Amino acid sequence: MARTIASSLIMALSAITAHADDGSPPPSYADTTLTGDWIGYRNWLRDKGVTMTLTQTSDVLGNTSGGLQTGSAYDGVFQLQGDFDMDRLMGWSGGAIHVSAYAIQGLGLSQRDLGNLLTVTSVEAASGVRLGEVYAAQSMMDGAVTLKLGQILADQNFAVSNTAALFVNSTFGWPGLFASDLPGGGPAYPFAVPGAQIIVKPDDAWTIQAAIFNGNPTGPDPNGNHNGLGFPIGDGVLAISEVAYAYEPSGMVGLPGTYKLGAWYNSEQFGSLSDASNGVSLADPLSDGIPQPLSGNYAIYAVIDQTLWQEPGNDDNSLNGFVRVAFAPQEDRNQMNWYFDAGLSYKGLLPGRDNDTAGIGFAYANISSGVSSLARAGNAFSGTSQPVPTSEAVIELTYRATMTNGLTVQPFFQYVIRPGGNAPDPERPESPLGNAPVFGLRAAATF
Protein backbone atom coordinates (compact mmCIF):
# COMPACT_ATOMS: atom_id res chain seq x y z
CA MET A 1 0.00 0.00 0.00
CA ALA A 2 1.32 2.58 -0.18
CA ARG A 3 1.28 5.87 0.34
CA THR A 4 -0.33 8.37 -1.12
CA ILE A 5 0.12 10.99 -3.65
CA ALA A 6 3.51 12.59 -3.83
CA SER A 7 4.21 15.24 -1.22
CA SER A 8 4.96 17.83 -3.89
CA LEU A 9 1.36 17.54 -5.12
CA ILE A 10 -0.01 17.85 -1.62
CA MET A 11 2.05 20.96 -1.00
CA ALA A 12 0.97 22.62 -4.24
CA LEU A 13 -2.71 21.82 -3.68
CA SER A 14 -2.59 22.87 -0.05
CA ALA A 15 -1.17 26.25 -1.00
CA ILE A 16 -3.93 26.85 -3.54
CA THR A 17 -6.64 25.72 -1.12
CA ALA A 18 -5.29 27.80 1.76
CA HIS A 19 -5.27 30.97 -0.32
CA ALA A 20 -8.77 30.23 -1.60
CA ASP A 21 -10.03 29.78 1.96
CA ASP A 22 -8.51 32.98 3.35
CA GLY A 23 -9.54 35.16 0.41
CA SER A 24 -6.01 36.17 -0.55
CA PRO A 25 -4.72 35.82 -4.13
CA PRO A 26 -3.55 32.30 -5.01
CA PRO A 27 0.18 31.75 -5.56
CA SER A 28 1.59 32.39 -9.00
CA TYR A 29 1.96 29.32 -11.18
CA ALA A 30 5.43 30.63 -12.05
CA ASP A 31 6.36 30.19 -8.37
CA THR A 32 4.93 26.67 -7.95
CA THR A 33 5.24 24.84 -11.31
CA LEU A 34 7.74 24.13 -14.07
CA THR A 35 5.40 25.12 -16.90
CA GLY A 36 4.03 28.37 -15.51
CA ASP A 37 0.58 29.66 -16.43
CA TRP A 38 0.42 28.15 -19.95
CA ILE A 39 0.56 31.53 -21.70
CA GLY A 40 -2.26 32.78 -19.53
CA TYR A 41 -4.65 29.87 -20.13
CA ARG A 42 -4.05 28.39 -16.69
CA ASN A 43 -4.95 31.63 -14.95
CA TRP A 44 -8.00 31.94 -17.21
CA LEU A 45 -9.10 28.42 -16.21
CA ARG A 46 -8.58 29.17 -12.53
CA ASP A 47 -10.65 32.33 -12.82
CA LYS A 48 -13.43 30.21 -14.30
CA GLY A 49 -13.15 27.71 -11.43
CA VAL A 50 -10.87 25.00 -12.88
CA THR A 51 -7.53 24.12 -11.28
CA MET A 52 -5.35 21.53 -13.00
CA THR A 53 -2.38 19.94 -11.21
CA LEU A 54 0.08 17.63 -12.96
CA THR A 55 2.91 15.89 -11.12
CA GLN A 56 5.51 13.24 -11.84
CA THR A 57 7.30 11.43 -9.02
CA SER A 58 10.21 9.18 -10.03
CA ASP A 59 12.23 6.92 -7.73
CA VAL A 60 15.42 5.07 -8.64
CA LEU A 61 16.61 2.74 -5.89
CA GLY A 62 18.40 -0.50 -5.12
CA ASN A 63 19.62 -2.76 -2.32
CA THR A 64 23.25 -3.81 -2.08
CA SER A 65 22.63 -6.82 0.16
CA GLY A 66 19.92 -8.60 2.14
CA GLY A 67 16.32 -9.31 1.22
CA LEU A 68 15.44 -11.94 -1.38
CA GLN A 69 18.21 -10.79 -3.71
CA THR A 70 20.20 -7.70 -4.58
CA GLY A 71 18.70 -5.54 -7.28
CA SER A 72 17.65 -2.14 -8.50
CA ALA A 73 14.35 -0.69 -9.63
CA TYR A 74 12.57 2.32 -11.05
CA ASP A 75 9.15 3.29 -9.70
CA GLY A 76 7.18 6.32 -10.78
CA VAL A 77 3.72 7.83 -10.99
CA PHE A 78 2.32 10.60 -13.12
CA GLN A 79 -0.82 12.15 -11.69
CA LEU A 80 -3.36 14.42 -13.30
CA GLN A 81 -5.72 16.14 -10.92
CA GLY A 82 -8.64 18.46 -11.60
CA ASP A 83 -10.53 20.57 -9.08
CA PHE A 84 -13.73 22.27 -10.25
CA ASP A 85 -15.34 25.13 -8.33
CA MET A 86 -18.97 24.54 -9.26
CA ASP A 87 -20.07 27.91 -7.88
CA ARG A 88 -17.97 29.71 -10.49
CA LEU A 89 -18.74 27.21 -13.23
CA MET A 90 -22.51 26.92 -12.83
CA GLY A 91 -23.70 28.75 -9.72
CA TRP A 92 -23.76 25.68 -7.44
CA SER A 93 -23.06 27.42 -4.13
CA GLY A 94 -20.48 25.58 -2.03
CA GLY A 95 -20.16 22.79 -4.59
CA ALA A 96 -16.94 21.25 -5.90
CA ILE A 97 -15.90 18.25 -7.98
CA HIS A 98 -12.54 16.55 -7.68
CA VAL A 99 -11.04 14.05 -10.17
CA SER A 100 -7.63 12.38 -10.29
CA ALA A 101 -5.94 9.68 -12.34
CA TYR A 102 -2.61 7.84 -12.21
CA ALA A 103 -0.15 6.49 -14.74
CA ILE A 104 1.99 4.15 -12.62
CA GLN A 105 5.37 3.02 -13.93
CA GLY A 106 8.06 0.56 -12.98
CA LEU A 107 8.69 -2.62 -11.01
CA GLY A 108 8.71 -2.58 -7.23
CA LEU A 109 11.92 -3.26 -5.33
CA SER A 110 10.00 -4.37 -2.22
CA GLN A 111 7.92 -7.01 -3.97
CA ARG A 112 10.61 -8.32 -6.29
CA ASP A 113 13.92 -8.02 -4.41
CA LEU A 114 13.33 -7.31 -0.71
CA GLY A 115 10.27 -9.31 0.35
CA ASN A 116 9.55 -6.73 3.05
CA LEU A 117 6.25 -5.48 4.45
CA LEU A 118 6.88 -1.72 4.76
CA THR A 119 7.14 -0.84 1.08
CA VAL A 120 10.29 1.21 0.51
CA THR A 121 8.74 3.76 -1.85
CA SER A 122 5.31 5.37 -1.63
CA VAL A 123 4.69 5.18 -5.40
CA GLU A 124 5.31 1.43 -5.80
CA ALA A 125 2.19 -0.23 -7.19
CA ALA A 126 1.09 -2.36 -10.14
CA SER A 127 1.97 -0.55 -13.39
CA GLY A 128 -0.83 0.85 -15.52
CA VAL A 129 -3.28 3.69 -15.95
CA ARG A 130 -6.08 3.93 -13.41
CA LEU A 131 -8.73 6.28 -12.13
CA GLY A 132 -8.07 7.68 -8.66
CA GLU A 133 -10.49 9.85 -6.74
CA VAL A 134 -13.69 11.19 -8.26
CA TYR A 135 -16.12 12.80 -5.86
CA ALA A 136 -18.52 15.67 -5.37
CA ALA A 137 -18.15 17.90 -2.30
CA GLN A 138 -20.62 20.26 -0.68
CA SER A 139 -19.48 22.95 1.74
CA MET A 140 -22.06 24.35 4.17
CA MET A 141 -22.34 26.73 7.13
CA ASP A 142 -19.55 29.02 5.90
CA GLY A 143 -17.19 26.09 5.43
CA ALA A 144 -17.75 24.59 8.89
CA VAL A 145 -19.19 21.40 7.36
CA THR A 146 -18.10 19.62 4.19
CA LEU A 147 -19.67 16.48 2.72
CA LYS A 148 -18.01 14.27 0.10
CA LEU A 149 -19.59 11.50 -1.94
CA GLY A 150 -17.89 9.36 -4.56
CA GLN A 151 -14.66 7.39 -4.91
CA ILE A 152 -12.34 8.59 -2.13
CA LEU A 153 -8.88 7.91 -0.68
CA ALA A 154 -8.70 7.62 3.10
CA ASP A 155 -4.93 8.13 3.17
CA GLN A 156 -5.38 11.76 2.09
CA ASN A 157 -7.46 12.55 5.17
CA PHE A 158 -6.94 10.08 8.04
CA ALA A 159 -3.87 9.31 10.18
CA VAL A 160 -1.87 11.89 8.23
CA SER A 161 1.31 13.39 9.67
CA ASN A 162 2.48 16.48 7.80
CA THR A 163 6.02 16.02 9.10
CA ALA A 164 6.14 12.37 8.01
CA ALA A 165 5.11 13.34 4.45
CA LEU A 166 8.77 14.15 3.79
CA PHE A 167 9.82 10.49 3.80
CA VAL A 168 9.86 8.09 0.85
CA ASN A 169 8.89 4.80 2.54
CA SER A 170 5.16 4.17 2.13
CA THR A 171 4.59 3.44 5.81
CA PHE A 172 5.17 7.08 6.71
CA GLY A 173 2.02 7.88 4.75
CA TRP A 174 -0.63 5.17 5.17
CA PRO A 175 0.69 3.26 8.22
CA GLY A 176 1.96 -0.24 7.51
CA LEU A 177 -0.47 -1.75 10.02
CA PHE A 178 -3.43 -0.38 8.05
CA ALA A 179 -2.01 -1.60 4.73
CA SER A 180 -1.34 -5.05 6.18
CA ASP A 181 -4.50 -5.65 8.19
CA LEU A 182 -7.22 -4.11 5.99
CA PRO A 183 -8.56 -6.09 3.01
CA GLY A 184 -6.73 -5.03 -0.15
CA GLY A 185 -4.66 -2.57 1.87
CA GLY A 186 -7.65 -0.32 2.52
CA PRO A 187 -8.76 2.83 0.68
CA ALA A 188 -5.25 4.11 -0.01
CA TYR A 189 -3.11 4.80 -3.08
CA PRO A 190 -3.69 3.55 -5.69
CA PHE A 191 -7.13 2.25 -4.63
CA ALA A 192 -9.72 4.99 -4.17
CA VAL A 193 -12.91 3.38 -2.88
CA PRO A 194 -16.63 4.26 -3.09
CA GLY A 195 -17.61 6.04 0.10
CA ALA A 196 -18.91 9.11 1.87
CA GLN A 197 -17.11 11.50 4.20
CA ILE A 198 -18.09 14.35 6.51
CA ILE A 199 -15.64 16.96 7.82
CA VAL A 200 -16.71 19.31 10.62
CA LYS A 201 -14.61 22.31 11.70
CA PRO A 202 -16.37 24.02 14.63
CA ASP A 203 -13.45 26.48 14.87
CA ASP A 204 -9.89 26.95 13.61
CA ALA A 205 -8.45 24.53 16.18
CA TRP A 206 -10.74 21.49 15.99
CA THR A 207 -11.48 19.13 13.09
CA ILE A 208 -13.81 16.15 13.38
CA GLN A 209 -14.21 13.81 10.43
CA ALA A 210 -15.73 10.44 9.67
CA ALA A 211 -16.16 8.29 6.59
CA ILE A 212 -17.60 5.01 5.40
CA PHE A 213 -16.15 3.00 2.51
CA ASN A 214 -16.75 -0.27 0.77
CA GLY A 215 -15.02 -2.85 2.95
CA ASN A 216 -12.60 -4.04 0.25
CA PRO A 217 -11.09 -1.76 -2.44
CA THR A 218 -10.76 -4.62 -4.94
CA GLY A 219 -14.16 -6.21 -4.35
CA PRO A 220 -14.45 -9.99 -3.96
CA ASP A 221 -11.67 -10.59 -6.55
CA PRO A 222 -8.18 -9.91 -5.07
CA ASN A 223 -7.08 -8.87 -8.58
CA GLY A 224 -10.18 -6.83 -9.30
CA ASN A 225 -10.58 -3.10 -9.83
CA HIS A 226 -7.19 -3.00 -11.55
CA ASN A 227 -8.01 0.19 -13.49
CA GLY A 228 -10.01 2.00 -10.81
CA LEU A 229 -13.25 1.65 -12.77
CA GLY A 230 -14.66 -1.29 -10.81
CA PHE A 231 -16.43 0.88 -8.18
CA PRO A 232 -16.85 -2.12 -5.81
CA ILE A 233 -19.77 -2.05 -3.38
CA GLY A 234 -21.46 -4.60 -1.13
CA ASP A 235 -18.27 -6.00 0.44
CA GLY A 236 -18.94 -4.99 4.01
CA VAL A 237 -18.23 -1.52 5.39
CA LEU A 238 -15.08 0.19 6.57
CA ALA A 239 -15.93 3.02 8.99
CA ILE A 240 -13.20 5.41 10.13
CA SER A 241 -13.33 8.51 12.31
CA GLU A 242 -10.83 11.01 13.67
CA VAL A 243 -10.71 14.08 15.89
CA ALA A 244 -7.83 16.55 15.56
CA TYR A 245 -6.73 19.57 17.54
CA ALA A 246 -4.31 22.11 16.06
CA TYR A 247 -2.58 24.30 18.62
CA GLU A 248 -1.43 27.73 17.46
CA PRO A 249 0.43 29.73 20.11
CA SER A 250 -0.69 33.22 20.92
CA GLY A 251 2.06 35.78 21.34
CA MET A 252 5.40 34.34 22.44
CA VAL A 253 4.08 31.31 24.33
CA GLY A 254 4.52 27.77 23.02
CA LEU A 255 5.08 26.19 19.62
CA PRO A 256 2.47 24.94 17.13
CA GLY A 257 1.40 21.31 17.09
CA THR A 258 -1.37 19.02 15.85
CA TYR A 259 -2.76 16.08 17.83
CA LYS A 260 -5.07 13.40 16.42
CA LEU A 261 -6.98 10.39 17.72
CA GLY A 262 -8.85 7.99 15.49
CA ALA A 263 -10.18 4.49 14.93
CA TRP A 264 -11.51 2.25 12.19
CA TYR A 265 -13.83 -0.76 12.06
CA ASN A 266 -14.25 -3.17 9.15
CA SER A 267 -17.32 -5.42 9.04
CA GLU A 268 -15.85 -7.85 6.51
CA GLN A 269 -15.23 -11.51 7.32
CA PHE A 270 -11.60 -12.29 8.10
CA GLY A 271 -9.83 -15.63 8.06
CA SER A 272 -8.00 -16.86 11.14
CA LEU A 273 -4.23 -16.70 10.71
CA SER A 274 -3.60 -19.87 12.72
CA ASP A 275 -6.74 -22.01 13.05
CA ALA A 276 -8.61 -24.03 10.44
CA SER A 277 -12.39 -24.19 10.19
CA ASN A 278 -12.34 -27.83 11.41
CA GLY A 279 -10.82 -26.74 14.73
CA VAL A 280 -7.16 -27.67 14.32
CA SER A 281 -4.08 -25.65 13.44
CA LEU A 282 -3.74 -24.67 9.79
CA ALA A 283 -0.29 -26.32 9.97
CA ASP A 284 -1.77 -29.64 11.13
CA PRO A 285 -1.88 -32.33 8.40
CA LEU A 286 -5.49 -32.92 9.49
CA SER A 287 -6.42 -29.34 8.66
CA ASP A 288 -9.02 -28.80 5.95
CA GLY A 289 -6.93 -25.84 4.75
CA ILE A 290 -9.79 -23.38 5.23
CA PRO A 291 -9.12 -20.63 7.79
CA GLN A 292 -11.68 -20.31 10.56
CA PRO A 293 -13.99 -17.39 9.63
CA LEU A 294 -13.94 -14.41 11.99
CA SER A 295 -16.31 -11.46 11.87
CA GLY A 296 -15.11 -7.86 11.92
CA ASN A 297 -11.86 -6.09 12.75
CA TYR A 298 -10.79 -2.79 14.30
CA ALA A 299 -7.82 -0.59 15.15
CA ILE A 300 -7.15 2.63 17.05
CA TYR A 301 -4.43 5.19 16.37
CA ALA A 302 -2.93 8.47 17.53
CA VAL A 303 -0.74 11.07 15.78
CA ILE A 304 1.37 13.90 17.17
CA ASP A 305 2.96 16.56 14.94
CA GLN A 306 4.97 19.07 16.94
CA THR A 307 7.23 22.00 16.13
CA LEU A 308 10.21 21.65 18.46
CA TRP A 309 12.22 24.76 17.60
CA GLN A 310 11.98 27.74 15.27
CA GLU A 311 14.80 29.90 14.02
CA PRO A 312 14.62 33.39 15.54
CA GLY A 313 13.10 35.78 13.03
CA ASN A 314 12.19 32.99 10.58
CA ASP A 315 9.36 30.73 11.78
CA ASP A 316 9.35 28.81 8.49
CA ASN A 317 12.80 27.35 9.23
CA SER A 318 12.22 24.94 12.07
CA LEU A 319 12.80 21.56 13.66
CA ASN A 320 9.66 19.41 13.68
CA GLY A 321 8.89 15.99 15.09
CA PHE A 322 6.15 13.39 14.74
CA VAL A 323 4.99 10.26 16.55
CA ARG A 324 2.28 7.84 15.44
CA VAL A 325 1.02 4.67 17.11
CA ALA A 326 -1.60 2.17 16.01
CA PHE A 327 -3.08 -0.91 17.72
CA ALA A 328 -5.08 -3.78 16.21
CA PRO A 329 -5.78 -5.97 19.27
CA GLN A 330 -7.39 -8.97 17.52
CA GLU A 331 -4.22 -10.94 16.86
CA ASP A 332 -6.03 -13.98 15.47
CA ARG A 333 -6.89 -12.05 12.25
CA ASN A 334 -4.26 -9.30 11.96
CA GLN A 335 -0.76 -9.75 10.57
CA MET A 336 0.41 -6.75 12.62
CA ASN A 337 -0.99 -6.07 16.07
CA TRP A 338 0.81 -2.83 16.87
CA TYR A 339 2.81 -0.22 15.01
CA PHE A 340 4.95 2.79 15.86
CA ASP A 341 6.77 5.43 13.86
CA ALA A 342 8.56 8.65 14.74
CA GLY A 343 10.92 11.11 13.14
CA LEU A 344 12.44 14.55 12.89
CA SER A 345 12.64 17.02 10.02
CA TYR A 346 14.51 20.30 9.71
CA LYS A 347 13.70 22.86 7.05
CA GLY A 348 16.57 25.21 6.27
CA LEU A 349 19.29 23.11 7.89
CA LEU A 350 22.05 24.30 5.56
CA PRO A 351 22.99 27.99 5.17
CA GLY A 352 21.50 29.47 2.01
CA ARG A 353 19.16 26.48 1.51
CA ASP A 354 16.02 27.69 3.32
CA ASN A 355 13.66 25.63 1.14
CA ASP A 356 15.46 22.30 1.65
CA THR A 357 14.34 19.78 4.27
CA ALA A 358 16.39 17.05 5.98
CA GLY A 359 14.88 14.23 7.98
CA ILE A 360 15.34 10.98 9.87
CA GLY A 361 12.49 8.55 10.47
CA PHE A 362 11.99 5.18 12.15
CA ALA A 363 9.08 2.73 11.84
CA TYR A 364 8.41 -0.53 13.71
CA ALA A 365 5.71 -3.09 12.93
CA ASN A 366 5.10 -5.92 15.39
CA ILE A 367 3.93 -9.25 13.98
CA SER A 368 0.92 -10.71 15.76
CA SER A 369 0.81 -13.92 17.77
CA GLY A 370 -1.55 -15.44 15.19
CA VAL A 371 1.22 -15.37 12.59
CA SER A 372 3.98 -16.50 14.94
CA SER A 373 1.82 -19.31 16.37
CA LEU A 374 1.27 -20.73 12.88
CA ALA A 375 5.02 -20.65 12.20
CA ARG A 376 5.78 -22.46 15.46
CA ALA A 377 3.12 -25.06 14.71
CA GLY A 378 4.55 -25.53 11.22
CA ASN A 379 7.98 -26.18 12.68
CA ALA A 380 6.53 -28.64 15.19
CA PHE A 381 4.58 -30.65 12.61
CA SER A 382 7.36 -30.66 10.00
CA GLY A 383 10.30 -31.09 12.36
CA THR A 384 12.01 -28.00 10.90
CA SER A 385 13.32 -24.85 12.59
CA GLN A 386 12.40 -22.04 10.24
CA PRO A 387 12.48 -18.49 11.62
CA VAL A 388 9.44 -17.37 13.62
CA PRO A 389 7.99 -13.99 12.58
CA THR A 390 8.63 -11.24 15.11
CA SER A 391 8.74 -7.72 13.66
CA GLU A 392 9.97 -5.53 10.83
CA ALA A 393 11.54 -2.10 11.17
CA VAL A 394 12.99 0.54 8.87
CA ILE A 395 15.22 3.56 9.36
CA GLU A 396 15.21 6.32 6.73
CA LEU A 397 17.56 9.25 6.20
CA THR A 398 16.62 11.75 3.52
CA TYR A 399 17.27 15.25 2.19
CA ARG A 400 14.79 17.00 -0.13
CA ALA A 401 16.46 19.78 -2.12
CA THR A 402 14.43 22.39 -3.99
CA MET A 403 16.19 22.79 -7.34
CA THR A 404 13.81 25.30 -8.90
CA ASN A 405 10.12 26.19 -8.71
CA GLY A 406 8.17 22.96 -9.08
CA LEU A 407 11.15 20.59 -8.94
CA THR A 408 12.74 18.78 -5.98
CA VAL A 409 15.46 16.14 -5.85
CA GLN A 410 15.61 13.86 -2.83
CA PRO A 411 18.41 11.37 -2.11
CA PHE A 412 17.52 8.84 0.59
CA PHE A 413 18.88 5.85 2.47
CA GLN A 414 16.79 3.18 4.18
CA TYR A 415 17.88 0.25 6.30
CA VAL A 416 15.28 -2.53 6.37
CA ILE A 417 15.53 -4.68 9.50
CA ARG A 418 14.12 -8.25 9.45
CA PRO A 419 12.47 -8.07 5.98
CA GLY A 420 9.10 -9.78 5.92
CA GLY A 421 8.98 -9.65 9.72
CA ASN A 422 11.85 -12.17 10.03
CA ALA A 423 10.74 -14.20 7.00
CA PRO A 424 12.75 -17.30 5.97
CA ASP A 425 15.23 -17.06 3.12
CA PRO A 426 13.90 -19.24 0.24
CA GLU A 427 17.42 -20.48 -0.50
CA ARG A 428 18.17 -21.23 3.18
CA PRO A 429 14.77 -21.83 4.83
CA GLU A 430 16.20 -22.15 8.33
CA SER A 431 17.77 -18.67 8.11
CA PRO A 432 15.89 -15.36 7.97
CA LEU A 433 16.21 -12.86 5.15
CA GLY A 434 19.15 -10.54 5.74
CA ASN A 435 18.78 -6.89 6.67
CA ALA A 436 18.77 -4.72 3.53
CA PRO A 437 20.44 -1.33 2.98
CA VAL A 438 18.57 0.60 0.27
CA PHE A 439 19.98 3.61 -1.57
CA GLY A 440 17.77 5.79 -3.74
CA LEU A 441 16.97 9.09 -5.38
CA ARG A 442 13.53 10.68 -5.83
CA ALA A 443 12.72 13.46 -8.29
CA ALA A 444 9.34 15.18 -7.98
CA ALA A 445 8.09 17.68 -10.54
CA THR A 446 4.92 19.77 -10.61
CA PHE A 447 4.05 20.93 -14.12
N, C-alpha and C positions, 0 to 999 in steps of 0.2 A: 504494500500500500504505500502507500506512499503518501508523498506529501502533497502536496498541494501545488498550486500554481506558484511559479517562480516569484521570489521576493521582490524582484524589480517591478513586476506587474502590480503587486499589491501596493508598493510604495507609490507608483504613478497614479493608480486609481484612488488611493487614499487621499493624495494631494488634491485631486480634482474634486472628490466628494467633500472634503473638508472646506474648500473654498466655496463650493456651492451652498453648503449648509450655513456658513457664516456671512454670506452675502458679498464677500469680497471678490475681486476679479480672479478667475482661474489662472493657474500658472501658464506661462507661455510655452507652446509646444517646442520652441527653439531651445528652451531650458530643460526640457524633460525627455526629448526624443531625438533620434538620429536623423529623421526625415523632415523635421520641422512641421510647418502648417500646410504643406502640400499646395504651395502657391496660393494660399488663402482659402482653399476649399475646406480644409479641416476646421478653421475658425468659423466658416460659413455654416458647416454642418453642426458645430457645437451651438451656434446661435439658434439654430432651428430645433435643437434638442437631441442631437445625435453625437455621441462620443465613441470613437473607435480606438481601440488599443490593440497593438500588435507587438508580440514579444517572441524572442527566440532565446531559449536557454540551452546551452551545449556543455556537456561534461565529457572530458577525456580522463580516464583513470585506469589504474591497474594495481595488482598486488604482486609483490616480489617474493612472497613465500606464504605458506599456510593455506587454509581453506581446502577446497577440493583439488585445485591446481593453480599454478600461477597463470596469469593472463592479463589482458588489457581489454578495454571496451570503450565504445562511444555511446552515450545516451543523450538524447535531446528531445525538446518539445517546442513546436511553434504553436502559439495560441493567438487566435483572433477573438476579440471580445467586443460586443456592442452593447451600449447602454442608451436607452431611448426614453427621454423625458416626454411622457405622453401629454402633459399639460401644454407644453410648447407645440407639440406636433398636432394635437387634435382637441385640446381643451379638456382633457381628462384630469381634473384637479387631483394632485397627489399621486398620480399613477406613473408607473415606470415599467419597462420591460427590459430584461437582461438576457443576453444570449452569448454563449461561448462555444468554441470548438477547438479540438486539438489535432495536430499532426505529430504523432509520436515516432521518434526515430531511434534506431540502435538496438543493441543486444545488452542485456543487463549483466553486470559483473557479479552481483550478488547471486542471482539464480544460476548462472553458468559456472562461475569459477570459485565463489566463496562458500556457498551453501549456508549463508547466515540468515538470521531472522530480521534484523534491523537493517533494512535495505540501505546501501551506502550512498545512494543518490536519490533525491526526491523526485526526479523525473523518470526514473526507471519504470517501465510498464511495457505491455505488449505493443509492438509497433503497429501503426495504422492510423487512419483518420477516424475521429469519432466526435459525436456531439457531446458537449459538456453540459453546463447549466442552461436552462431555458425556463424562465419564470416571470410571472407578473407580480408586481409589488404595489401595495396601496399604503400610502402614508396618511395618517389621520391625527387629529388633535394637535396641530402645529408640530408634527414630527415626533410626538411622544409615543405613538404606536405605529408600527409598520407590520403589515401582513404580507407574506409571500406564498405563492402557490405555483407549483410546477415541478421541474426536475432540478434538484438542489444538491449542493455539496455541503456536508456538515463540517468538513475540515476547514472551511473558510470562516466559520462562525463560532465553533465550540472547541474548548480546550486549547485555544490559541495563545501562544506566548509571543509577543512582538519581539522580545530580545532573542528568542530561540530561532526566529525566522532567518537569522543570518546564516545558520549552519546548513550544510549540504545533505547530511544523512536524513533520510525520510522520517525517522522517529522523532526528530525535533519539530516536526510539523504535526502530523496525525500520530499520536503516541503509538509505539509498537504494540502495546497491550491491546489497544482498540483494533489495530489492523490484524492481529493474530486471533483474537477471540470472537470478533463479529463475523457473521457469515459473509463471505466474499470480500472481507476487509472493511465492510461498512461503507457508508456514503462518503467516500473520499476519493481524491484524484486516482485514476481517471474516471471513476464511476459516480457521476451524479445520479440521484435516485428520486423518483416521484415522491413528493411530500409537501408538507405545509409548515410554515414557520411564523411565529409571532415574536416581535421584539418590542419591549416596553422600556422607555426611558423616562421615569418620573421626574428626573432632574439630571444635571450634568454629571453627577457622580455615579448614579446607579443605573445598571442595565440588567433587565430580566428577560430571558428569552427561552423559548421552548419550541420543539419541532417534533413532528411525527414523519416517519419515512416507511416505505416498503421494507420489510424485514431483511431482504436479501437483494443486493444491487444487481445480481446476475439472474435473478429468478430461480426457478427450480433446476435449470441447467447450469452447472459450474462454469461452462464455457459460453454461456449465453450473454446477450447484450454486448457483444464485442464491438459494435459500432456506436453505442449510445442511443440507438433508436428502438431498443426493445421496450422501454417504459414498463418494467415489470411491476405488477401489483398483485395483491392476494397472497403474499408469502409472509404472513405475520406482520407485526408492526415493531419498528424500532422507535422508541420515544426517548428524547433527550432534553434535558433542561439545565439551565445555568444561571446563576446570579453573579454579577460582577460589580465591584466597587472601585472606582478610580479616584485616588487621593491626589489632589492638587494643593500644594502648600500655599498659604496666604502669607504675604510678606516674606520674611526671612526665615520662617520656621519650617523645618522638615524638607523632605525630598519627595518627588512624585512617585507613585506606585500604583499598581493595579492588582486586585486580589479576586480570585474567582473560585467558585465551588459549584460542582455539577455532578450529574449522574445520568446513566442511560439504562434502559430496560428493553430487552428484545424478547418478543413472545414466541419466536420460532422454536421448533423442536431441535434439540441438540443431542448428538450421540455421545455416550460415555466414552471417555478416553481409555478406560482400563477394563470395564466389565462388559461382557456379552449379554445379549438379550435372554440367553438360557441360563443366566445366573453364575457363570464361571468367568474366570479371567479371559480376556481376548487372546492372551498368549497360550492358554491351555489348549492342548490338542483336541479336547472335547468341545471347544467353543464352536458355536454355529457361525462365527465370523461377523455377526451383526451386532453393532454396538447397542447397548441398552439405551432406549430413548429417554430423554430427559426434557422436561418442559421449562422453557424460559431461561433467561440469563440476565445478569446486571453487573454494573460497575459504578464506582464513585471516583471522583477525581478532584484535585485542587491545583491551582496555578498561582504563583506569585511572580510578578514582574516588578523590580524595584530599582530605581536609580540610587546608586551608592555614593556617587561623588560627581560634582559638576565643576568644570574649570571656571575660576573666577572671571566674570565678565563675558562668558560664552557658555550659556546653558546647553547649547546644542552639542558641545563636546563634553562627553561624560562617560563614566564607568557605570554599567548597568548589569544587573544579575537576574537570573530566573531560577525557579524551582518548580517542578511539577511532580505530583505523585498520583498514582491510580491503583485501585484495588478491585479485583474481581474474585470475590471470596469462594465461589463455587468451583472448587478445584477439580471436581469430577468431569467438568465439561469445558474447562478453559486451559489452553496451552500455557498461558502466563497468568499467574495469580496476583502478582504485584509488580509495579514498575516505578522507576524513579529517574528523573533527569535534572540536570542543573548546569549552569554555565555562567560565563562572564563575557561581556563585550565592551570594547572601548572604541568610541568614535573620536577620531582626531588624535590617535596615539603618537603619530610621527609628526615632527614639525613641518609645516607647510602642506600637510595632507589632511585637512580638516574634514573632508568628505569620505575618507577611508575608514573602515571598521575592522578591528581585529577581535578574535574571539577564541575561547576554549570551552568545550562542552563535554559532558559525560552523561551516558545513559546506561541504565542497568535494568534488565528484564529477568525476573525470576520465573523459572519453569515450575509448573504446578506439580503437586504430588500425584495427580492422575497420570501424568506423562511418565514421571519417574517410577511409579509403581508398576506400570506396564513394562518398562525396560527391565526392572528387577525380576519381574515374573518371567519375562522372556529369557533372561539369563538362567533362571532356575530350571525352567522346563527344557532348555536346550543344552544346558551344561556349559555355556560359554560365559565370558566375562567382558562383555561389551560395555563401553562407558555408559553411565547413568546420567541422563539430562539433569542439569543443575541451574544454569543461568547463562545469559549472554550479556556482554557489555561492550561499549564502544567509547573511545576517546577521540575527539576531533579538535584539531587546531586549524584555524583558517584566517585569511586576510582578504577582505573584499576592497579592491582598489577601484575608485572611480576614474576612468580613463578620459572620458569626455561626457557631455550630456547624453544620457540614454545608453551608456555602455559601461559595464563593470567587468573586471577580470578578477577571478578569485581562486588563487592556489589553496589547496587544502591537504591535510594529512589526517588519516583515520587509522586507529589501531583497533582491530576487531578481536575481542577476547572471547574464547570458547565459541567459535562459529557454530550455529545451529543449536546453541544451548548445551554444548559439550557433545555434539553428534559424533558418531563413529566415522572413522576414515574408511571409505569403501575399499581401499587397497589394503588396509590393515585394520580389520573390524574391531580388534581389541584395543585400539588406540584412538583417541579423539582427534578430530581435525585440529591442525595447528593454528595458533593465533596468526592473524593476517595483517601486515602493514599495507595500507592503501595510500597511494599518492595520486593526486588528481588536480585538474584545473577546470574551473567553470567560467564560461563567458556568458553574460546575460545582456541582451540588447533589447531596447524598446524603440520601435520604429514609428 
